[in-house]
Amino acid sequence: MQLVYRDFYTCVDDSLTKSGQMACNDLLPKQLRDVFGVRE
């Protein structure tokens, strides 16, 4: 999973704020955002 969505995981790791991490969800397909995405 991390190989396919490497951009998402890199974005989350590099984000300095929670809102920055939330913006990384846009890098995931809509179906996977509830499963793997960052939650509030």
Secondary structure by P-SEA (a helix, b strand, c coil): ccccaaaaaaaaaacccaaaaaaacccccccccccccccc
